[in-house]
Amino acid sequence: MGYQVLARKYRPQKFADVAGQDHVTRTLLNALEQQRTAHGYIFSGHRGIGKTTIARILAMALNCRTEIGSAERPTPEPCGTCDSCTEVRAGNAVDVIEIDAATNRGIDEIRELRDAARYAPARDRYKIYILDEAHQITDAAFNALLKSLEEPPPHVIFMMATTEPENIPQTIRSRCQHFSFHAVKFDDILAQLKMISAQESVNAEEAALALLAEAGDGSMRDALSIMDQAIASAPVESGKANLGADLIRDLMGSVPNAVFERLLEAVAQGQSAALMEQLNVLLNAGNSPSSLARQMVRYLRNALMAKLGGEQTELLQISADERARATRTAMLFSEEDLTRALQIVLRTFDDLNYRQEQRFHLELGLLKLIHAQRLLPLEELLSGVAGGASVKAVGGQMTRAVGSPSGSSMMTGSSSLGSSVSKPIGFSTGWTPAVTLAPAMTPPPSATASTAAMPMPVAAPPPPPPPPSDPIPVLTPFEKPVKSASVEPEPVTENSNPAGAQDTNAMREAVVTALNDGGHSSAAQLLHSGTWTVDGSNLRIEVAGMGKKMLALTVNAQAEKIIRQVLQKMNAPARFLVIPGEGTGNTSSALPSSAPAGSVQQLAMENPLVKRAQEIFNAEVRSVLDLRSK
């Protein structure tokens, strides 16, 4: 007999020999022992993990002529020595028909199968049909097989192996027992490779076998195919092939992960020039940009998993040395940095598939990794402002000098680890009181030149309000306006209704009290500082220093409902408008120095970051919005 490849030579012949599919083999062994075998099975999962192999072993066990419990067959495992087992293993059994559904996928072939299934087996107990790549059978052919699967003859068993179970009609799946196979674990593949290397008299390094197991990517057959190729290309000494890690990498066209460790060290240190130099060496050595991007995606994924679960986590299916290397890289970055870097490299890898200048796109993607390292969350920015770190605008973005005192020089190029690196400000989640700071006309004498030139890291000043002659209501009234929307209301001032001043003050106090009781302290504070006037059947509340969008966010639908209820009880005008204005009322547009105890205004005014920002920017707090979830 000619040479057999390792994947065929070491194909399991018993359930116990199958690696990584204990949940399937245990169920089938119990079903054989209890005589509860089904008439239809679907085996689905990754390529090369034992679907067809287990189908053949099950066929051997069903037709095995040796009785279960005998000395030759103490368990439901097939004996492997009788004629039926020998014929199934050789692939020439009369009553075990294996069909390639990729080529026999039409309705005519399935009709022939259905007609042949009616006849009793020639010699064995069952007539078994194994349909490989069953998802490629046409819908019409599946419909022709439907009745036979639902009520088959007692001597017929169907087994379907597929990598795409979702393409099998639900009517077929509901009539079969479905077993979903798992990808084989790294340790199981490695143990199998060690056993085979000993059987084949191959001197294999531990690192070389680990590379083969990792290259298998959960597929035992893929790992054995690469090992077969590596043995053929390995140097022979004393009649034994020597497998080394370098030989495996050359055969697979990959580079050591130590290279990616150095690349990410340059990224962590912000060394753009060193990063490009190392990448230039790799590309000049003939490595494909697409292959490098693919390997870097895998390495970044391992580093992220090491960051999440530690060096010994089950999320890492790699050797001990590679676990340690991934852990060292993970210590250089935060979880957010690794996630962002993985997303950037994944997008770069996708771009390389349809770009002509692959080298340029790979270089650009790696440079983005360094630029992404300079992003700062908003909380860190505010903490830096409170600590006196220098902040300035670079290229239209807010940046700060990390690790340098206030007023130190900024570095926009590459730098060593620990040096000041210009980082643009990013945003992250987390609640901070939304405070609108309005800069005063003159800075305090204590402000330095660098801090005076700093742009505000918080919300920009509100846009100028519309002219009084063309007021724009922000909130819709609770009743439809009597006038048409195209008719502009006449401007009303505080002096136009002097007799109603006492009534507006009473309305103001009642509405503010109700809003505070209802948990809308921000809206209460805002309306309390507004100008209230009554013009016939209209109540106008003019609020200063607040844009239309922010006004609608503060006085929301719930707050509007409370205002409506209070005004109805007081027989107030039937229509009210809350509009932005110039703030000429009897109260200041800024928050009072003393706010109600326990209110969000008090929390904001006592926040050390707010106080520090007021000192630096010489600003006043005009409004505070409570954005926490109720």
C-alpha distance (Angstrom), angle and dihedral (degrees) to the residues before:
residue distance angle dihedral
M1 . . .
G2 3.81 . .
Y3 3.78 126.7 .
Q4 3.79 116.7 -62.2
V5 3.77 120.5 -151.2
L6 3.79 116.3 -118.0
A7 3.79 93.4 -108.8
R8 3.82 90.5 60.9
K9 3.78 98.2 33.8
Y10 3.80 93.6 54.8
R11 3.81 98.2 36.3
P12 3.84 108.1 140.6
Q13 3.81 116.6 -103.6
K14 3.81 96.8 -171.4
F15 3.76 135.7 43.3
A16 3.80 90.5 -114.6
D17 3.80 90.8 59.4
V18 3.82 94.0 58.1
A19 3.81 110.9 101.6
G20 3.77 123.7 -141.8
Q21 3.83 100.0 2.7
D22 3.80 102.0 91.7
H23 3.81 93.0 136.6
V24 3.83 89.8 59.9
T25 3.81 99.9 40.4
R26 3.80 92.9 46.6
T27 3.81 92.3 52.7
L28 3.80 93.7 47.2
L29 3.82 93.2 47.5
N30 3.81 90.5 51.6
A31 3.81 90.8 47.7
L32 3.82 90.7 51.8
E33 3.79 92.3 47.9
Q34 3.81 92.9 48.2
Q35 3.83 93.0 39.6
R36 3.79 91.5 -122.9
T37 3.79 99.0 132.9
A38 3.80 117.2 153.5
H39 3.78 127.1 -131.7
G40 3.82 93.4 -126.8
Y41 3.81 134.3 36.5
I42 3.79 133.1 -177.9
F43 3.81 117.0 -160.5
S44 3.81 111.8 -168.6
G45 3.77 134.7 172.6
H46 3.79 148.0 89.5
R47 3.80 120.8 -23.0
G48 3.78 118.8 -87.3
I49 3.80 98.6 15.2
G50 3.82 100.5 115.2
K51 3.81 109.0 -84.9
T52 3.80 96.9 132.6
T53 3.80 91.1 34.8
I54 3.81 92.4 57.3
A55 3.83 90.0 45.7
R56 3.80 89.4 56.3
I57 3.82 92.9 45.7
L58 3.82 89.9 50.4
A59 3.80 89.9 49.8
M60 3.82 89.8 51.0
A61 3.80 91.1 49.2
L62 3.81 93.1 48.9
N63 3.80 94.5 49.6
C64 3.80 98.1 34.0
R65 3.81 109.3 131.1
T66 3.80 94.7 -151.6
E67 3.77 113.0 95.2
I68 3.80 118.0 -116.8
G69 3.82 110.6 -108.4
S70 3.78 95.9 30.8
A71 3.78 123.7 121.6
E72 3.79 91.3 -102.7
R73 3.83 92.9 47.2
P74 3.82 112.8 24.5
T75 3.84 93.4 161.3
P76 3.83 133.8 36.1
E77 3.81 87.7 -94.1
P78 3.84 111.7 116.4
C79 3.77 113.7 -99.2
G80 3.80 92.9 -132.0
T81 3.81 93.2 -149.1
C82 3.80 106.2 76.0
D83 3.79 122.3 91.4
S84 3.81 94.1 -103.2
C85 3.82 93.7 52.3
T86 3.79 91.9 44.9
E87 3.80 93.1 50.7
V88 3.81 93.8 47.3
R89 3.80 90.6 49.5
A90 3.81 90.3 50.2
G91 3.80 91.9 46.3
N92 3.82 97.2 -122.3
A93 3.82 102.0 100.6
V94 3.80 112.7 140.7
D95 3.80 96.4 -144.7
V96 3.83 98.0 39.2
I97 3.79 106.4 74.1
E98 3.81 116.3 -172.4
I99 3.81 112.7 -163.8
D100 3.79 127.8 -169.7
A101 3.78 100.0 -135.7
A102 3.81 91.0 -168.2
T103 3.82 90.0 72.6
N104 3.82 99.8 23.6
R105 3.77 96.0 51.4
G106 3.79 103.7 121.9
I107 3.76 130.8 100.6
D108 3.83 93.1 -109.3
E109 3.80 92.9 59.1
I110 3.80 91.8 46.7
R111 3.82 90.7 49.8
E112 3.80 89.6 54.3
L113 3.80 89.8 49.2
R114 3.80 91.0 49.4
D115 3.80 92.5 49.9
A116 3.81 92.8 48.1
A117 3.81 91.5 48.8
R118 3.80 91.1 66.4
Y119 3.80 92.1 69.0
A120 3.78 121.5 82.9
P121 3.82 119.8 -107.2
A122 3.78 115.4 -85.6
R123 3.81 96.1 -127.0
D124 3.80 115.1 -22.8
R125 3.76 131.7 74.9
Y126 3.83 97.0 -105.2
K127 3.77 137.2 28.4
I128 3.80 103.7 -136.9
Y129 3.80 126.7 -165.7
I130 3.83 117.7 -161.8
L131 3.81 111.0 -165.8
D132 3.81 110.3 -165.7
E133 3.84 118.6 -159.1
A134 3.78 88.0 12.1
H135 3.82 93.7 172.5
Q136 3.82 89.4 75.0
I137 3.80 93.4 66.0
T138 3.80 110.8 111.1
D139 3.78 122.2 -111.5
A140 3.79 91.6 -114.1
A141 3.80 90.5 52.9
F142 3.81 90.9 49.1
N143 3.79 89.4 51.6
A144 3.80 89.3 52.3
L145 3.81 89.4 52.2
L146 3.80 94.1 45.3
K147 3.80 99.1 90.0
S148 3.79 93.0 44.5
L149 3.80 90.1 53.0
E150 3.78 93.3 47.7
E151 3.81 97.5 48.6
P152 3.81 107.8 11.4
P153 3.80 124.0 171.2
P154 3.83 111.3 -88.2
H155 3.78 92.0 -110.1
V156 3.86 96.8 54.8
I157 3.81 126.7 88.0
F158 3.80 124.2 179.9
M159 3.82 122.5 -154.0
M160 3.80 120.1 -174.9
A161 3.80 123.8 -169.5
T162 3.79 118.8 -164.4
T163 3.77 142.7 159.6
E164 3.82 92.3 -153.9
P165 3.81 109.1 48.6
E166 3.80 91.3 166.2
N167 3.82 88.7 69.6
I168 3.80 92.0 59.8
P169 3.82 110.3 91.6
Q170 3.76 116.0 -104.3
T171 3.79 90.2 -124.4
I172 3.80 88.8 62.9
R173 3.80 95.2 43.5
S174 3.78 92.7 50.9
R175 3.82 90.4 58.3
C176 3.82 95.3 52.0
Q177 3.78 138.3 59.4
H178 3.79 106.9 -108.1
F179 3.82 120.0 -147.6
S180 3.79 116.7 -171.8
F181 3.80 110.8 -154.4
H182 3.80 122.3 -144.8
A183 3.77 127.4 -132.2
V184 3.80 108.5 -99.9
K185 3.79 112.8 -103.0
F186 3.77 121.5 -114.0
D187 3.81 93.1 -116.3
D188 3.82 92.2 51.7
I189 3.80 92.1 50.9
L190 3.79 91.2 46.5
A191 3.81 92.0 51.0
Q192 3.81 90.7 49.9
L193 3.81 91.9 49.7
K194 3.80 91.3 50.5
M195 3.80 90.5 52.0
I196 3.80 92.7 48.4
S197 3.80 93.5 46.7
A198 3.80 88.9 53.9
Q199 3.80 91.6 48.0
E200 3.82 91.9 48.1
S201 3.84 93.6 45.5
V202 3.80 93.1 -119.9
N203 3.80 122.3 155.4
A204 3.80 101.5 -138.4
E205 3.79 127.4 175.2
E206 3.77 117.7 -129.3
A207 3.81 90.2 -121.8
A208 3.81 91.0 51.3
L209 3.80 93.1 52.8
A210 3.80 89.7 46.2
L211 3.80 89.9 54.2
L212 3.81 90.2 50.1
A213 3.79 91.6 49.4
E214 3.78 91.8 48.3
A215 3.80 91.4 47.3
G216 3.80 89.1 54.5
D217 3.83 88.1 67.3
G218 3.79 93.1 -155.6
S219 3.81 95.2 -39.6
M220 3.79 117.0 112.5
R221 3.80 92.1 -165.8
D222 3.82 92.8 53.1
A223 3.80 91.5 50.9
L224 3.83 91.6 49.0
S225 3.81 91.9 48.0
I226 3.80 91.7 53.2
M227 3.81 90.2 45.4
D228 3.79 90.2 51.9
Q229 3.79 89.9 52.9
A230 3.81 92.3 45.9
I231 3.82 92.6 52.2
A232 3.78 90.0 52.2
S233 3.81 91.7 53.1
A234 3.81 97.8 39.6
P235 3.83 122.2 105.7
V236 3.81 114.5 -105.9
E237 3.79 122.9 -133.1
S238 3.82 121.6 178.8
G239 3.78 89.8 -9.7
K240 3.82 93.7 -55.3
A241 3.79 127.6 107.8
N242 3.82 115.6 -126.1
L243 3.79 115.4 -143.3
G244 3.81 115.1 -162.3
A245 3.78 131.4 179.1
D246 3.82 92.8 -116.7
L247 3.80 90.5 53.5
I248 3.81 91.1 52.9
R249 3.82 92.4 48.8
D250 3.80 92.3 49.4
L251 3.77 90.3 48.1
M252 3.80 92.5 50.0
G253 3.82 94.8 40.3
S254 3.82 92.4 -122.8
V255 3.79 134.4 131.2
P256 3.82 128.3 -132.9
N257 3.77 116.3 -86.0
A258 3.79 87.7 -124.7
V259 3.82 85.4 76.4
F260 3.80 91.7 59.1
E261 3.78 89.9 45.5
R262 3.81 89.1 58.2
L263 3.80 91.5 45.2
L264 3.79 92.0 53.9
E265 3.79 91.2 45.4
A266 3.81 87.3 58.6
V267 3.80 88.8 48.5
A268 3.81 91.6 51.3
Q269 3.80 90.5 50.7
G270 3.81 93.6 45.8
Q271 3.81 92.3 -122.0
S272 3.80 102.4 153.8
A273 3.79 95.0 170.5
A274 3.82 94.1 50.8
L275 3.82 90.1 47.5
M276 3.79 92.5 53.1
E277 3.81 92.0 46.1
Q278 3.81 92.7 54.0
L279 3.80 91.2 46.1
N280 3.81 89.8 50.0
V281 3.82 90.5 55.3
L282 3.82 91.0 51.6
L283 3.80 94.4 48.3
N284 3.81 93.7 45.0
A285 3.81 88.4 53.2
G286 3.82 88.0 63.9
N287 3.80 100.4 -101.2
S288 3.78 114.7 151.2
P289 3.84 115.6 -116.4
S290 3.79 89.6 -137.6
S291 3.81 91.7 51.8
L292 3.81 91.6 48.4
A293 3.80 91.4 49.9
R294 3.81 91.0 49.1
Q295 3.80 92.4 51.0
M296 3.79 91.8 46.0
V297 3.80 90.5 52.6
R298 3.80 89.4 54.6
Y299 3.81 92.5 45.9
L300 3.81 92.8 49.2
R301 3.79 89.5 48.8
N302 3.81 90.5 53.5
A303 3.81 90.7 47.9
L304 3.80 90.4 51.3
M305 3.81 91.9 49.7
A306 3.81 89.8 49.0
K307 3.80 88.5 51.7
L308 3.80 91.2 51.5
G309 3.79 101.6 41.7
G310 3.78 108.1 14.4
E311 3.77 131.0 -115.8
Q312 3.82 96.3 -56.5
T313 3.80 97.6 46.9
E314 3.80 120.1 134.7
L315 3.79 87.7 -129.0
L316 3.81 88.9 78.0
Q317 3.80 112.9 75.5
I318 3.82 95.5 -178.3
S319 3.79 138.2 99.7
A320 3.81 124.3 -77.3
D321 3.81 93.0 -103.6
E322 3.77 92.0 51.5
R323 3.81 90.4 47.3
A324 3.79 89.7 56.0
R325 3.80 91.5 47.3
A326 3.81 92.9 49.6
T327 3.81 89.8 48.7
R328 3.81 91.8 52.5
T329 3.79 90.1 52.5
A330 3.81 91.9 46.5
M331 3.80 90.4 56.6
L332 3.81 90.0 62.5
F333 3.80 94.7 60.5
S334 3.77 141.6 40.8
E335 3.79 122.6 -117.1
E336 3.81 90.2 -103.7
D337 3.80 92.0 50.9
L338 3.80 92.8 51.1
T339 3.79 91.9 47.0
R340 3.79 91.4 50.3
A341 3.81 92.2 46.0
L342 3.81 92.0 49.9
Q343 3.79 90.4 51.4
I344 3.82 91.7 49.7
V345 3.81 93.8 49.8
L346 3.81 91.9 45.5
R347 3.78 90.2 53.8
T348 3.80 90.0 46.5
F349 3.81 90.3 51.9
D350 3.80 90.3 51.7
D351 3.82 90.6 50.1
L352 3.79 91.8 52.3
N353 3.80 91.5 60.9
Y354 3.80 93.9 69.2
R355 3.80 103.9 21.3
Q356 3.78 125.1 98.9
E357 3.81 100.2 -152.3
Q358 3.78 95.8 54.5
R359 3.80 94.6 164.9
F360 3.79 93.0 57.9
H361 3.78 93.0 49.6
L362 3.80 92.0 48.6
E363 3.80 91.2 50.4
L364 3.80 90.4 48.7
G365 3.80 91.5 49.6
L366 3.81 92.8 52.4
L367 3.79 91.6 47.8
K368 3.80 88.1 53.6
L369 3.80 87.7 59.7
I370 3.80 89.8 61.4
H371 3.80 92.7 45.1
A372 3.80 90.8 49.9
Q373 3.81 88.9 55.7
R374 3.80 88.7 65.8
L375 3.80 94.9 60.9
L376 3.79 115.5 112.8
P377 3.80 127.7 -160.2
L378 3.79 116.2 -123.6
E379 3.81 92.4 -112.8
E380 3.80 91.6 56.2
L381 3.80 89.6 48.3
L382 3.80 92.4 54.5
S383 3.79 90.6 45.0
G384 3.80 88.5 51.7
V385 3.79 90.8 50.4
A386 3.79 90.3 50.3
G387 3.80 90.0 49.1
G388 3.79 93.6 49.3
A389 3.82 99.6 -108.3
S390 3.77 114.2 160.7
V391 3.80 116.9 -105.1
K392 3.76 127.7 -171.9
A393 3.79 141.5 152.8
V394 3.81 118.2 -94.2
G395 3.79 119.0 -179.7
G396 3.77 93.0 -14.9
Q397 3.84 93.1 -52.5
M398 3.78 131.6 104.8
T399 3.82 110.1 -109.9
R400 3.75 137.4 170.3
A401 3.77 136.4 -161.4
V402 3.80 106.6 -108.3
G403 3.74 116.6 -145.5
S404 3.82 93.2 6.4
P405 3.79 128.6 105.6
S406 3.78 123.1 -110.4
G407 3.73 112.8 -70.1
S408 3.81 95.4 20.8
S409 3.78 120.5 140.6
M410 3.80 117.8 -87.2
M411 3.81 123.0 -123.6
T412 3.77 116.6 -150.9
G413 3.80 97.9 171.2
S414 3.79 132.0 62.7
S415 3.78 119.5 -49.3
S416 3.76 140.2 175.1
L417 3.78 123.4 -97.4
G418 3.77 111.5 -76.0
S419 3.79 95.4 21.4
S420 3.78 122.5 115.8
V421 3.80 109.6 -78.1
S422 3.77 123.6 -172.9
K423 3.79 107.5 -122.6
P424 3.81 125.5 -171.6
I425 3.74 114.7 -134.3
G426 3.78 117.7 -104.3
F427 3.77 129.1 -174.3
S428 3.78 129.1 -117.9
T429 3.75 135.7 176.3
G430 3.77 125.4 -91.8
W431 3.82 131.1 102.6
T432 3.74 122.0 -88.3
P433 3.82 122.1 162.2
A434 3.78 108.3 -95.3
V435 3.80 100.9 -123.5
T436 3.79 124.8 -178.5
L437 3.81 109.5 -146.7
A438 3.78 119.2 -162.4
P439 3.82 114.6 -162.6
A440 3.77 116.0 -128.3
M441 3.77 122.7 -123.9
T442 3.82 96.3 -102.8
P443 3.82 129.4 28.0
P444 3.79 119.6 -120.9
P445 3.79 116.7 -97.1
S446 3.81 90.6 -114.8
A447 3.81 93.5 61.8
T448 3.78 113.3 104.6
A449 3.76 125.2 -136.2
S450 3.78 92.5 -104.9
T451 3.78 94.8 51.3
A452 3.80 91.9 44.3
A453 3.79 89.5 58.0
M454 3.76 93.4 49.0
P455 3.82 117.4 112.3
M456 3.75 117.3 -129.3
P457 3.84 113.6 -89.6
V458 3.81 91.0 -157.3
A459 3.77 135.6 62.0
A460 3.79 115.6 -37.5
P461 3.82 118.8 -115.7
P462 3.79 112.7 -80.9
P463 3.81 116.8 -95.4
P464 3.81 116.5 -98.2
P465 3.80 111.9 -84.4
P466 3.80 119.6 -110.8
P467 3.79 117.4 -93.8
P468 3.81 114.5 -84.0
S469 3.78 90.8 -116.3
D470 3.81 91.1 66.7
P471 3.82 108.3 37.4
I472 3.81 115.8 -175.5
P473 3.82 113.0 -152.4
V474 3.77 112.3 -136.9
L475 3.78 98.5 -164.9
T476 3.75 124.3 47.7
P477 3.81 112.5 -121.9
F478 3.74 119.9 -111.0
E479 3.78 89.2 -117.5
K480 3.76 126.6 45.4
P481 3.80 111.0 -99.2
V482 3.73 116.4 -105.4
K483 3.79 92.2 -140.5
S484 3.78 123.8 67.6
A485 3.80 117.3 -97.8
S486 3.80 89.5 -118.6
V487 3.83 92.5 59.8
E488 3.80 111.6 89.6
P489 3.80 115.1 -138.6
E490 3.76 116.6 -123.0
P491 3.80 113.9 -103.6
V492 3.75 113.3 -100.6
T493 3.80 125.1 -158.8
E494 3.77 133.0 -165.8
N495 3.80 91.7 -102.0
S496 3.81 94.1 54.0
N497 3.78 91.5 78.0
P498 3.81 108.4 30.6
A499 3.78 92.3 153.3
G500 3.78 91.5 58.6
A501 3.79 95.6 51.5
Q502 3.79 92.5 99.3
D503 3.81 90.6 48.7
T504 3.82 92.5 51.1
N505 3.80 90.7 49.7
A506 3.79 89.9 52.6
M507 3.79 90.8 47.7
R508 3.79 90.0 48.7
E509 3.80 94.0 51.9
A510 3.80 93.5 45.1
V511 3.80 93.9 48.5
V512 3.80 93.8 45.1
T513 3.79 91.8 49.3
A514 3.81 92.2 49.1
L515 3.80 92.1 48.2
N516 3.80 92.1 50.2
D517 3.80 90.6 49.3
G518 3.79 89.9 49.1
G519 3.80 93.9 53.6
H520 3.83 96.4 -105.1
S521 3.79 97.6 119.6
S522 3.80 93.3 149.0
A523 3.80 92.0 56.0
A524 3.81 90.4 44.0
Q525 3.80 92.8 53.4
L526 3.79 91.2 46.0
L527 3.81 95.5 50.6
H528 3.79 92.1 42.7
S529 3.80 89.7 60.9
G530 3.81 93.3 46.4
T531 3.79 131.0 96.9
W532 3.81 113.6 -106.0
T533 3.80 119.6 -158.5
V534 3.80 133.6 166.2
D535 3.78 119.8 -142.4
G536 3.76 109.9 -179.2
S537 3.81 106.0 -67.6
N538 3.81 93.4 -8.0
L539 3.80 129.1 90.2
R540 3.81 113.1 -159.3
I541 3.80 120.7 -163.3
E542 3.81 109.5 -169.7
V543 3.81 113.8 -163.2
A544 3.80 121.8 -165.9
G545 3.79 128.7 -144.0
M546 3.81 96.4 16.9
G547 3.80 129.7 111.4
K548 3.77 123.4 -136.7
K549 3.81 95.9 -106.5
M550 3.79 94.4 46.9
L551 3.80 90.3 45.5
A552 3.80 91.3 54.1
L553 3.81 90.0 48.3
T554 3.81 92.8 51.7
V555 3.82 99.5 42.7
N556 3.80 95.2 43.9
A557 3.79 130.5 169.8
Q558 3.83 94.1 -80.3
A559 3.79 92.5 50.5
E560 3.81 90.5 46.3
K561 3.80 89.9 53.7
I562 3.79 91.2 53.6
I563 3.83 91.2 49.0
R564 3.79 90.8 50.0
Q565 3.82 92.8 51.2
V566 3.81 92.7 49.7
L567 3.80 93.5 48.0
Q568 3.81 91.8 48.9
K569 3.81 91.1 53.8
M570 3.81 90.5 50.9
N571 3.83 94.1 47.2
A572 3.79 88.1 -119.9
P573 3.81 123.8 166.1
A574 3.76 113.6 -58.1
R575 3.82 93.7 -124.2
F576 3.81 130.3 48.6
L577 3.77 131.9 -178.1
V578 3.79 128.5 -163.9
I579 3.81 108.4 -157.7
P580 3.81 137.2 166.4
G581 3.76 113.6 -103.4
E582 3.78 146.6 164.2
G583 3.79 94.9 -85.3
T584 3.83 100.3 -119.3
G585 3.77 94.1 148.8
N586 3.72 129.3 120.1
T587 3.81 93.6 -90.5
S588 3.77 131.6 63.0
S589 3.79 120.3 -103.3
A590 3.77 90.3 -129.3
L591 3.78 122.1 80.9
P592 3.80 115.7 -94.7
S593 3.75 116.5 -104.3
S594 3.80 90.8 -115.6
A595 3.79 118.6 49.9
P596 3.82 127.9 -175.0
A597 3.77 112.0 -73.7
G598 3.80 112.9 -95.5
S599 3.81 93.5 11.4
V600 3.77 124.2 132.8
Q601 3.81 88.2 -113.6
Q602 3.79 90.5 59.8
L603 3.83 91.8 46.9
A604 3.79 90.7 50.7
M605 3.81 95.4 46.0
E606 3.82 91.6 49.2
N607 3.82 93.7 47.4
P608 3.83 108.2 114.4
L609 3.81 91.8 -142.1
V610 3.81 90.9 55.4
K611 3.78 91.2 47.8
R612 3.78 91.5 48.6
A613 3.81 91.5 48.1
Q614 3.80 90.0 51.2
E615 3.77 90.4 52.5
I616 3.81 94.6 47.1
F617 3.80 97.7 44.2
N618 3.84 97.1 29.7
A619 3.80 87.7 -128.2
E620 3.75 137.5 153.3
V621 3.79 128.2 -138.4
R622 3.78 109.9 -117.8
S623 3.79 100.9 173.0
V624 3.79 140.3 0.4
L625 3.80 122.8 -151.8
D626 3.81 121.0 -159.5
L627 3.83 103.9 -140.9
R628 3.78 96.0 170.4
S629 3.80 117.4 120.2
K630 3.76 111.3 -97.4
